[in-house]
Amino acid sequence: MNIAEAMAKGIKPLVHNYFGSSFFYPRKFIFNTQDECVAIAERDYNPAFCRAFVADRFSLQEQLAHVDAVLDSLV
């Protein structure tokens, strides 16, 4: 969750293309090579977009619901 936490602060993420990364994060922040990483880092970005993305995809209420579901499954 460290990538989402940084995005919540408005920090531009640089996400290595691990299996499933495109499910969680916008493709424009995902890289395969060092050159792609540098290109993403040099691109302009909108901190408000990063914050809004996290608020929409990883809301506190949604995360608490997931935690509750896990805890309920253990009992």
Buried (B, 14 or more C-beta within 10 A) or exposed (E): EEBBEBBBEBBBBBBEEEEEBEEBBBEEBBBEEEEBBEEBEEEEBEEEBBBBBBEEEBEEEEEEEEEEEEEEEEE
